[in-house]
Amino acid sequence: MEVHAHTHTPRKKWTHYFWEFLMLFLAVFCGFLAENKREHMIEHQRAKVYAANLYEELRKDTTGINNTIRDIKITTGKLDTFCLLGTEKIKRNVTNGMLYYYASYTTLIALYASENTTIEQLKGSGNLRLMGNDISQMINVYEKKLNGLENDYGLTKPEFAKIEELYFRIFDGYAIQILLREGLARVRDSVNSMPHIRDSVFKMNTPLINEDPALMKEFIGWLDFESHIYRHHITNFLVPLKQTATELIESLKKEYHLK
């Protein structure tokens, strides 16, 4: 009778399984770190593109705000002059040409519009988080101030419509174009033409459509209100908006090394 010996497979020690598990864990963990780093780099590059676009738009915004403030100051100055001349027409020997000239600024409504395409993209795509907490908060503040200005424009729209309606009840809109065109023709060879245009129009005496003193008084009252609206826009919206835009520009410049 033959006796067969059983073959015994040597048992592996627990340390062998431990090292296998450790190697597998490290491989998976390192793969996770590599993928995470790659995602982080991609998001950083994406954020940098957004930052560069936003930076350029904000620079345009600050220029636009400065231009709007300048235009408002010019317009309110002309409207204030009209209110004074319209009230003291006889006393100051005011011609209809003078009234036509200053009243023409009634319809030159100076409203500000932002170049905020990138902010809309950031919020619409859910990528605002890429910009970091501090910059994201500043972007939200800037957008909130923009929305506040837009809302105020909406609230004052009926007032501007009323002023424009009164303007065309008193002044001939076509006549003012003729007056200014004639003034330009007379000074087309002049370097400093604007004062000459004004003086040329002043000398003209084109009749008003309606010279009712009560209507003129109502119009002057509304123009004074229009000036207050414009100054309110500067103080409560445009200046704070510019300050926030400037601060955001500096933060973007520092964080993303923009020039």
C-alpha positions in Angstrom: 0.0 0.0 0.0 1.3 3.3 -1.0 1.1 6.2 1.3 0.7 9.6 -0.4 1.9 12.6 1.5 -0.3 15.7 1.4 1.2 18.8 -0.2 0.9 21.8 2.2 0.9 25.3 0.7 2.8 27.5 3.0 0.6 30.1 4.7 1.4 33.8 4.1 1.9 35.9 7.1 -0.5 38.7 8.0 2.2 41.2 7.2 2.1 40.2 3.5 -1.5 41.1 3.3 -0.9 44.3 5.1 1.8 45.4 2.6 -0.4 44.4 -0.3 -3.3 46.5 1.1 -0.9 49.4 1.8 0.5 49.3 -1.8 -3.0 49.3 -3.3 -4.1 52.1 -1.0 -1.1 54.2 -1.8 -1.6 53.6 -5.5 -5.3 54.7 -5.3 -4.5 57.6 -3.0 -1.7 58.9 -5.2 -4.0 58.6 -8.2 -6.6 60.6 -6.3 -4.0 63.3 -5.4 -2.8 63.5 -9.0 -6.4 63.9 -10.3 -7.2 66.4 -7.7 -4.1 68.5 -8.5 -5.0 68.3 -12.2 -8.5 69.5 -11.5 -7.2 72.3 -9.3 -4.8 73.5 -12.0 -7.6 73.5 -14.6 -9.9 75.5 -12.3 -7.1 77.9 -11.5 -6.5 78.5 -15.3 -10.2 78.9 -15.8 -10.4 81.4 -12.9 -7.4 83.3 -14.4 -9.2 83.7 -17.7 -12.3 84.9 -15.9 -10.2 87.3 -13.8 -8.5 88.8 -16.9 -11.8 89.3 -18.7 -13.4 90.8 -15.6 -10.4 93.0 -15.0 -10.7 94.5 -18.5 -14.4 95.0 -18.2 -14.0 96.8 -14.8 -11.5 99.1 -16.3 -14.0 100.0 -19.0 -16.6 100.4 -16.3 -14.5 102.9 -14.3 -14.0 104.9 -17.5 -17.7 104.7 -18.3 -18.6 105.9 -14.8 -16.2 108.8 -15.0 -17.7 109.8 -18.4 -21.2 109.5 -17.1 -20.4 111.7 -14.0 -18.8 114.2 -16.3 -21.8 114.3 -18.6 -24.2 114.6 -15.7 -22.3 117.6 -14.3 -22.4 119.3 -17.7 -26.1 118.5 -18.1 -27.2 119.6 -14.6 -25.2 122.8 -15.0 -27.1 123.6 -18.2 -30.5 122.7 -16.6 -29.7 124.9 -13.6 -28.9 127.8 -15.9 -32.2 127.2 -17.8 -34.1 127.3 -14.5 -32.5 130.6 -13.6 -33.0 132.2 -17.0 -36.6 130.9 -17.4 -37.5 132.3 -14.0 -36.0 135.7 -14.7 -36.5 136.0 -18.5 -37.5 139.6 -18.6 -35.1 140.7 -15.9 -32.1 139.1 -17.6 -33.2 140.0 -21.2 -33.3 136.3 -22.2 -33.9 135.5 -25.8 -35.8 132.4 -27.0 -32.5 131.3 -28.5 -31.0 131.1 -25.1 -34.0 129.1 -23.8 -33.8 126.7 -26.8 -30.0 126.2 -26.2 -30.2 125.3 -22.5 -33.5 123.4 -22.9 -31.9 121.1 -25.5 -30.0 119.4 -22.6 -33.4 118.2 -21.2 -33.4 115.2 -23.6 -29.7 114.4 -23.2 -30.3 111.8 -20.5 -27.0 110.5 -19.1 -27.5 106.9 -18.0 -24.7 104.4 -17.1 -24.5 100.9 -18.5 -21.9 98.4 -17.2 -19.7 96.0 -19.2 -20.7 93.1 -16.9 -20.7 90.2 -19.3 -18.1 88.2 -17.3 -20.1 88.6 -14.0 -23.1 87.2 -15.7 -21.1 84.3 -17.1 -19.6 83.5 -13.6 -22.9 83.5 -11.9 -24.8 81.8 -14.7 -22.3 78.9 -15.0 -21.9 78.5 -11.2 -18.2 79.3 -11.5 -18.2 82.2 -9.1 -16.7 79.9 -6.5 -13.5 79.7 -8.6 -12.7 83.3 -7.7 -12.3 82.6 -4.0 -14.3 84.0 -1.1 -13.0 87.5 -0.9 -13.2 88.3 -4.6 -16.6 86.5 -4.9 -18.0 88.7 -2.2 -16.7 91.8 -3.9 -18.3 90.7 -7.2 -21.6 90.2 -5.4 -21.4 93.7 -3.8 -20.6 95.2 -7.2 -23.5 93.4 -8.9 -25.8 94.5 -6.1 -24.9 98.1 -6.6 -25.4 97.8 -10.4 -28.8 96.3 -9.8 -29.6 99.2 -7.3 -28.7 101.7 -10.0 -30.8 99.9 -12.6 -33.8 99.8 -10.3 -33.5 103.5 -9.6 -33.4 104.2 -13.4 -36.6 102.2 -13.6 -38.2 104.3 -10.8 -37.2 107.6 -12.4 -38.2 106.7 -15.9 -41.8 108.1 -15.5 -40.3 111.4 -14.2 -38.1 111.7 -17.3 -41.0 110.9 -19.5 -43.0 113.7 -17.9 -40.2 116.2 -18.4 -39.8 115.2 -22.0 -43.5 115.6 -22.6 -43.5 119.1 -21.1 -40.4 120.0 -23.2 -42.1 119.2 -26.5 -45.2 121.1 -25.4 -43.0 124.3 -25.1 -40.2 123.8 -27.6 -40.1 122.8 -31.2 -37.8 119.8 -31.3 -37.2 120.3 -35.0 -36.3 123.9 -34.5 -33.6 123.2 -32.0 -31.9 120.9 -34.5 -32.1 123.7 -37.1 -30.7 126.2 -34.6 -27.7 124.1 -33.7 -27.1 123.1 -37.3 -27.0 126.8 -38.3 -24.7 127.5 -35.4 -22.4 124.8 -36.5 -22.4 126.0 -40.1 -21.3 129.5 -38.9 -18.4 128.2 -37.0 -17.3 125.2 -39.1 -13.8 126.7 -39.5 -13.4 127.5 -35.8 -11.1 125.5 -33.5 -13.1 126.2 -30.4 -16.5 125.9 -31.9 -18.8 125.2 -28.9 -18.8 128.7 -27.4 -19.5 130.1 -30.9 -22.3 127.7 -31.5 -23.9 128.8 -28.2 -23.4 132.5 -28.9 -24.9 132.0 -32.4 -28.0 130.2 -31.1 -28.4 132.8 -28.3 -28.9 135.6 -31.0 -31.7 133.7 -32.7 -35.3 134.3 -31.6 -37.2 131.3 -32.8 -40.7 131.4 -31.2 -41.8 128.9 -28.6 -44.7 126.6 -29.3 -46.4 127.6 -26.1 -45.4 130.7 -24.0 -47.9 130.1 -21.2 -46.1 131.2 -18.0 -47.9 128.5 -15.9 -46.6 125.8 -18.3 -43.1 127.2 -18.2 -43.2 127.3 -14.4 -44.2 123.7 -14.3 -41.5 122.8 -16.7 -38.8 124.6 -14.6 -40.0 122.8 -11.5 -39.6 119.5 -13.2 -36.2 120.4 -14.5 -35.0 121.3 -11.0 -36.3 117.9 -9.9 -34.3 116.3 -12.8 -31.1 117.9 -11.6 -31.7 116.5 -8.1 -32.2 113.0 -9.6 -28.9 113.3 -11.5 -27.0 114.4 -8.4 -28.7 111.6 -6.4 -27.4 109.1 -9.0 -23.8 110.4 -8.6 -23.7 110.5 -4.8 -25.6 107.3 -4.0 -24.8 105.1 -6.9 -22.0 106.1 -9.4 -19.4 107.1 -6.8 -19.8 104.0 -4.6 -19.9 101.9 -7.8 -16.7 103.3 -9.0 -15.1 102.7 -5.6 -16.1 99.1 -5.5 -14.9 98.6 -9.1 -11.5 100.1 -8.3 -11.1 97.9 -5.2 -12.1 94.8 -7.2 -9.6 95.7 -9.9 -6.8 96.0 -7.3 -7.7 92.6 -5.8 -7.8 90.9 -9.2 -4.4 92.5 -10.1 -2.9 91.3 -6.9 -4.4 87.8 -6.9 -3.8 87.0 -10.6 -0.8 89.2 -11.3 -2.6 91.2 -13.9 -1.2 94.4 -15.5 
